[in-house]
């Protein structure tokens, strides 16, 4: 059985199991959130707002990137900027809500990935910045 099969689904307020089978509470689990926006200005505005509100410890902006997707029955190609948002599992529900309101797209990509493992110091810093 691989490491990924040992982890349980992360649920708000419930104990989860790390990749090593150790119990972890939501309060010490980190999350990586990804989204894309159309412009560098939008990316900077979203990043600043999330950090200012203590919903993200750090937001990195990549781009421009090229995205290919189907929208309204038509294949599209667009230049976008990707945001990688580091946050705590505890801050995730509020971040998700605020990001959806801040986001300039009608149907934004907002993806959250639980972080399976991280250095203790970085985890403590992210949690301190987002609580």
C-alpha positions as YAML, in Angstrom:
chain: A
units: angstrom
residues:
- id: 1
  name: UNK
  ca: [0.00, 0.00, 0.00]
- id: 2
  name: UNK
  ca: [1.48, 3.37, -1.05]
- id: 3
  name: UNK
  ca: [1.86, 6.41, 1.19]
- id: 4
  name: UNK
  ca: [-1.06, 8.19, -0.47]
- id: 5
  name: UNK
  ca: [-3.40, 5.36, 0.46]
- id: 6
  name: UNK
  ca: [-2.62, 5.82, 4.17]
- id: 7
  name: UNK
  ca: [-4.01, 9.34, 4.32]
- id: 8
  name: UNK
  ca: [-7.64, 9.97, 5.17]
- id: 9
  name: UNK
  ca: [-9.77, 12.69, 3.62]
- id: 10
  name: UNK
  ca: [-9.30, 16.08, 5.32]
- id: 11
  name: UNK
  ca: [-12.50, 17.30, 6.94]
- id: 12
  name: UNK
  ca: [-12.94, 20.54, 8.87]
- id: 13
  name: UNK
  ca: [-12.86, 19.90, 12.62]
- id: 14
  name: UNK
  ca: [-12.00, 16.19, 12.37]
- id: 15
  name: UNK
  ca: [-8.77, 14.41, 13.09]
- id: 16
  name: UNK
  ca: [-6.91, 13.28, 9.99]
- id: 17
  name: UNK
  ca: [-3.99, 10.94, 9.48]
- id: 18
  name: UNK
  ca: [-0.67, 12.06, 7.99]
- id: 19
  name: UNK
  ca: [1.20, 10.13, 5.32]
- id: 20
  name: UNK
  ca: [2.99, 8.40, 8.18]
- id: 21
  name: UNK
  ca: [-0.24, 7.32, 9.90]
- id: 22
  name: UNK
  ca: [0.10, 9.89, 12.70]
- id: 23
  name: UNK
  ca: [-2.99, 11.77, 13.86]
- id: 24
  name: UNK
  ca: [-3.03, 15.46, 12.96]
- id: 25
  name: UNK
  ca: [-5.71, 18.01, 13.75]
- id: 26
  name: UNK
  ca: [-6.89, 20.58, 11.19]
- id: 27
  name: UNK
  ca: [-5.17, 23.24, 13.28]
- id: 28
  name: UNK
  ca: [-1.70, 22.06, 12.25]
- id: 29
  name: UNK
  ca: [-2.36, 21.02, 8.64]
- id: 30
  name: UNK
  ca: [-1.37, 23.32, 5.79]
- id: 31
  name: UNK
  ca: [-2.99, 23.73, 2.40]
- id: 32
  name: UNK
  ca: [-1.82, 24.86, -1.01]
- id: 33
  name: UNK
  ca: [-4.51, 26.72, -2.94]
- id: 34
  name: UNK
  ca: [-4.23, 27.38, -6.66]
- id: 35
  name: UNK
  ca: [-6.12, 29.77, -8.88]
- id: 36
  name: UNK
  ca: [-5.55, 31.68, -12.12]
- id: 37
  name: UNK
  ca: [-6.45, 35.21, -13.17]
- id: 38
  name: UNK
  ca: [-6.23, 37.16, -16.42]
- id: 39
  name: UNK
  ca: [-3.69, 39.84, -15.53]
- id: 40
  name: UNK
  ca: [-0.70, 40.55, -13.31]
- id: 41
  name: UNK
  ca: [-2.69, 43.41, -11.79]
- id: 42
  name: UNK
  ca: [-5.52, 41.06, -10.80]
- id: 43
  name: UNK
  ca: [-3.00, 38.58, -9.41]
- id: 44
  name: UNK
  ca: [-1.30, 41.23, -7.28]
- id: 45
  name: UNK
  ca: [-4.63, 42.58, -6.04]
- id: 46
  name: UNK
  ca: [-5.86, 39.12, -4.98]
- id: 47
  name: UNK
  ca: [-2.51, 38.23, -3.38]
- id: 48
  name: UNK
  ca: [-2.32, 41.47, -1.39]
- id: 49
  name: UNK
  ca: [-5.91, 41.14, -0.18]
- id: 50
  name: UNK
  ca: [-5.48, 37.53, 1.03]
- id: 51
  name: UNK
  ca: [-2.23, 38.32, 2.86]
- id: 52
  name: UNK
  ca: [-3.64, 41.56, 4.32]
- id: 53
  name: UNK
  ca: [-6.63, 39.63, 5.72]
- id: 54
  name: UNK
  ca: [-4.33, 36.94, 7.20]
- id: 55
  name: UNK
  ca: [-5.97, 34.29, 5.03]
- id: 56
  name: UNK
  ca: [-2.66, 33.48, 3.32]
- id: 57
  name: UNK
  ca: [0.85, 33.45, 4.72]
- id: 58
  name: UNK
  ca: [2.38, 33.73, 1.26]
- id: 59
  name: UNK
  ca: [1.13, 34.03, -2.31]
- id: 60
  name: UNK
  ca: [3.45, 33.36, -5.23]
- id: 61
  name: UNK
  ca: [2.53, 34.54, -8.71]
- id: 62
  name: UNK
  ca: [3.68, 32.65, -11.83]
- id: 63
  name: UNK
  ca: [3.20, 33.86, -15.33]
- id: 64
  name: UNK
  ca: [2.31, 34.56, -17.80]
- id: 65
  name: UNK
  ca: [1.19, 30.99, -18.47]
- id: 66
  name: UNK
  ca: [-0.91, 29.65, -21.33]
- id: 67
  name: UNK
  ca: [-4.16, 27.80, -20.54]
- id: 68
  name: UNK
  ca: [-6.17, 25.69, -22.98]
- id: 69
  name: UNK
  ca: [-9.74, 24.87, -21.97]
- id: 70
  name: UNK
  ca: [-13.29, 24.43, -23.18]
- id: 71
  name: UNK
  ca: [-15.78, 27.16, -22.22]
- id: 72
  name: UNK
  ca: [-19.37, 27.50, -23.45]
- id: 73
  name: UNK
  ca: [-18.79, 24.72, -25.99]
- id: 74
  name: UNK
  ca: [-15.73, 26.37, -27.54]
- id: 75
  name: UNK
  ca: [-12.04, 25.51, -27.14]
- id: 76
  name: UNK
  ca: [-10.22, 28.56, -25.79]
- id: 77
  name: UNK
  ca: [-6.61, 29.61, -25.27]
- id: 78
  name: UNK
  ca: [-5.75, 32.32, -22.78]
- id: 79
  name: UNK
  ca: [-2.78, 33.96, -21.15]
- id: 80
  name: UNK
  ca: [-3.17, 33.82, -17.36]
- id: 81
  name: UNK
  ca: [-1.27, 34.29, -14.12]
- id: 82
  name: UNK
  ca: [-1.23, 31.45, -11.56]
- id: 83
  name: UNK
  ca: [-1.38, 32.12, -7.82]
- id: 84
  name: UNK
  ca: [0.04, 29.56, -5.39]
- id: 85
  name: UNK
  ca: [-1.46, 30.38, -1.99]
- id: 86
  name: UNK
  ca: [-0.02, 28.92, 1.22]
- id: 87
  name: UNK
  ca: [-2.51, 28.77, 4.06]
- id: 88
  name: UNK
  ca: [-3.69, 26.71, 7.02]
- id: 89
  name: UNK
  ca: [-6.48, 24.15, 6.87]
- id: 90
  name: UNK
  ca: [-8.26, 26.24, 9.51]
- id: 91
  name: UNK
  ca: [-8.22, 29.36, 7.29]
- id: 92
  name: UNK
  ca: [-9.28, 27.46, 4.14]
- id: 93
  name: UNK
  ca: [-13.10, 27.83, 4.41]
- id: 94
  name: UNK
  ca: [-12.90, 31.62, 4.82]
- id: 95
  name: UNK
  ca: [-10.18, 31.92, 2.16]
- id: 96
  name: UNK
  ca: [-12.32, 29.93, -0.28]
- id: 97
  name: UNK
  ca: [-15.31, 32.21, 0.30]
- id: 98
  name: UNK
  ca: [-13.28, 35.45, 0.07]
- id: 99
  name: UNK
  ca: [-11.34, 34.28, -3.00]
- id: 100
  name: UNK
  ca: [-14.58, 33.46, -4.82]
- id: 101
  name: UNK
  ca: [-15.86, 37.00, -4.08]
- id: 102
  name: UNK
  ca: [-12.56, 38.70, -5.02]
- id: 103
  name: UNK
  ca: [-12.03, 36.68, -8.17]
- id: 104
  name: UNK
  ca: [-12.67, 38.45, -11.49]
- id: 105
  name: UNK
  ca: [-13.82, 35.26, -13.31]
- id: 106
  name: UNK
  ca: [-17.44, 34.10, -13.47]
- id: 107
  name: UNK
  ca: [-16.41, 30.53, -12.57]
- id: 108
  name: UNK
  ca: [-12.93, 30.63, -11.07]
- id: 109
  name: UNK
  ca: [-10.60, 27.70, -10.62]
- id: 110
  name: UNK
  ca: [-10.07, 27.41, -6.86]
- id: 111
  name: UNK
  ca: [-8.24, 24.20, -5.98]
- id: 112
  name: UNK
  ca: [-7.09, 23.23, -2.47]
- id: 113
  name: UNK
  ca: [-4.50, 20.53, -1.89]
- id: 114
  name: UNK
  ca: [-3.68, 19.44, 1.68]
- id: 115
  name: UNK
  ca: [0.07, 19.50, 2.26]
- id: 116
  name: UNK
  ca: [1.14, 16.03, 3.42]
- id: 117
  name: UNK
  ca: [4.38, 17.06, 5.07]
- id: 118
  name: UNK
  ca: [6.35, 20.24, 5.73]
- id: 119
  name: UNK
  ca: [9.17, 21.41, 7.97]
- id: 120
  name: UNK
  ca: [8.07, 22.27, 11.50]
- id: 121
  name: UNK
  ca: [9.32, 25.86, 11.29]
- id: 122
  name: UNK
  ca: [7.52, 26.61, 8.02]
- id: 123
  name: UNK
  ca: [4.29, 25.01, 9.28]
- id: 124
  name: UNK
  ca: [4.45, 27.08, 12.48]
- id: 125
  name: UNK
  ca: [5.08, 30.28, 10.48]
- id: 126
  name: UNK
  ca: [2.13, 29.66, 8.10]
- id: 127
  name: UNK
  ca: [-0.20, 28.84, 11.01]
- id: 128
  name: UNK
  ca: [0.95, 31.94, 12.90]
- id: 129
  name: UNK
  ca: [0.28, 34.14, 9.85]
- id: 130
  name: UNK
  ca: [-3.18, 32.72, 9.17]
- id: 131
  name: UNK
  ca: [-4.75, 32.63, 12.64]
...
